[in-house]
């Protein structure tokens, strides 16, 4: 079932995941995209402010997208997104973490310039299996309307 603008109402939207993150996943992502020592080398990571091997914040952003894609984004009648309002890395991503994402619809509004589109502002909280918040992100989605206004 496709999700259109009219299907999004302010309030809790859903919980998605889990997605397991291994040591190899962290190192592979870092090797290609963020080769800082705390993401690649366990000894160097112990000496960092993170006190151990941790995934890149950009890795967590990618995982957020993967989890949300699998959970619901693949069903949205998407018209894209104008960007990201905010991302906060709260706690380190660790090898062995199982991630879930809590999604809340913060607000919705019809586009003033495109009657076939609405904006859905969502808040995402990424947590590990212990319930520790690792990242928060707020972003607007552009979603097609079922019936253009």
URKARA-V754293 format. One record per residue. N is the residue number from 1. RES is the residue in one small letter. OMEGA is omega in degrees with one decimal (* if undefined). Layout:
# URKARA-V754293
n=N res=RES omega=OMEGA
n=N res=RES omega=OMEGA
This chain:
# URKARA-V754293
n=1 res=x omega=176.8
n=2 res=x omega=174.9
n=3 res=x omega=178.4
n=4 res=x omega=-179.2
n=5 res=x omega=-176.3
n=6 res=x omega=-179.5
n=7 res=x omega=-177.3
n=8 res=x omega=178.1
n=9 res=x omega=178.2
n=10 res=x omega=179.9
n=11 res=x omega=179.3
n=12 res=x omega=-178.7
n=13 res=x omega=179.4
n=14 res=x omega=176.3
n=15 res=x omega=-173.3
n=16 res=x omega=-175.6
n=17 res=x omega=4.5
n=18 res=x omega=175.6
n=19 res=x omega=-177.2
n=20 res=x omega=178.3
n=21 res=x omega=-179.1
n=22 res=x omega=173.8
n=23 res=x omega=-179.4
n=24 res=x omega=177.3
n=25 res=x omega=-178.2
n=26 res=x omega=-177.3
n=27 res=x omega=179.8
n=28 res=x omega=179.1
n=29 res=x omega=-177.8
n=30 res=x omega=-179.5
n=31 res=x omega=-177.3
n=32 res=x omega=-167.7
n=33 res=x omega=-175.2
n=34 res=x omega=-170.9
n=35 res=x omega=174.6
n=36 res=x omega=-174.4
n=37 res=x omega=-177.8
n=38 res=x omega=177.9
n=39 res=x omega=-173.3
n=40 res=x omega=-168.7
n=41 res=x omega=-175.1
n=42 res=x omega=179.8
n=43 res=x omega=177.2
n=44 res=x omega=-179.3
n=45 res=x omega=177.7
n=46 res=x omega=-179.2
n=47 res=x omega=-178.8
n=48 res=x omega=177.5
n=49 res=x omega=-179.1
n=50 res=x omega=175.5
n=51 res=x omega=176.5
n=52 res=x omega=-179.1
n=53 res=x omega=-178.7
n=54 res=x omega=177.2
n=55 res=x omega=175.8
n=56 res=x omega=172.9
n=57 res=x omega=178.4
n=58 res=x omega=174.1
n=59 res=x omega=178.1
n=60 res=x omega=177.1
n=61 res=x omega=178.0
n=62 res=x omega=178.6
n=63 res=x omega=175.1
n=64 res=x omega=-179.8
n=65 res=x omega=179.8
n=66 res=x omega=-178.3
n=67 res=x omega=-179.9
n=68 res=x omega=176.4
n=69 res=x omega=-179.3
n=70 res=x omega=-175.3
n=71 res=x omega=-175.8
n=72 res=x omega=-173.1
n=73 res=x omega=179.3
n=74 res=x omega=-179.7
n=75 res=x omega=-177.0
n=76 res=x omega=170.3
n=77 res=x omega=-169.0
n=78 res=x omega=170.9
n=79 res=x omega=179.1
n=80 res=x omega=178.0
n=81 res=x omega=-178.3
n=82 res=x omega=-179.5
n=83 res=x omega=179.4
n=84 res=x omega=179.8
n=85 res=x omega=-175.5
n=86 res=x omega=170.4
n=87 res=x omega=175.5
n=88 res=x omega=174.6
n=89 res=x omega=-170.1
n=90 res=x omega=-179.0
n=91 res=x omega=-176.6
n=92 res=x omega=170.6
n=93 res=x omega=-175.7
n=94 res=x omega=173.3
n=95 res=x omega=180.0
n=96 res=x omega=178.8
n=97 res=x omega=170.7
n=98 res=x omega=-171.8
n=99 res=x omega=168.6
n=100 res=x omega=179.6
n=101 res=x omega=172.9
n=102 res=x omega=-178.2
n=103 res=x omega=175.9
n=104 res=x omega=173.0
n=105 res=x omega=-178.4
n=106 res=x omega=-179.5
n=107 res=x omega=174.7
n=108 res=x omega=173.8
n=109 res=x omega=177.1
n=110 res=x omega=175.8
n=111 res=x omega=177.5
n=112 res=x omega=-175.2
n=113 res=x omega=-179.1
n=114 res=x omega=-176.4
n=115 res=x omega=-179.8
n=116 res=x omega=-172.6
n=117 res=x omega=170.1
n=118 res=x omega=177.9
n=119 res=x omega=177.3
n=120 res=x omega=178.9
n=121 res=x omega=-178.0
n=122 res=x omega=174.0
n=123 res=x omega=179.5
n=124 res=x omega=173.6
n=125 res=x omega=178.3
n=126 res=x omega=-179.3
n=127 res=x omega=171.5
n=128 res=x omega=-175.7
n=129 res=x omega=177.0
n=130 res=x omega=-179.5
n=131 res=x omega=179.3
n=132 res=x omega=176.6
n=133 res=x omega=178.6
n=134 res=x omega=-176.1
n=135 res=x omega=169.3
n=136 res=x omega=178.7
n=137 res=x omega=176.4
n=138 res=x omega=-178.2
n=139 res=x omega=175.6
n=140 res=x omega=172.6
n=141 res=x omega=172.6
n=142 res=x omega=-172.6
n=143 res=x omega=177.3
n=144 res=x omega=176.7
n=145 res=x omega=178.4
n=146 res=x omega=177.1
n=147 res=x omega=-179.1
n=148 res=x omega=-177.4
n=149 res=x omega=*
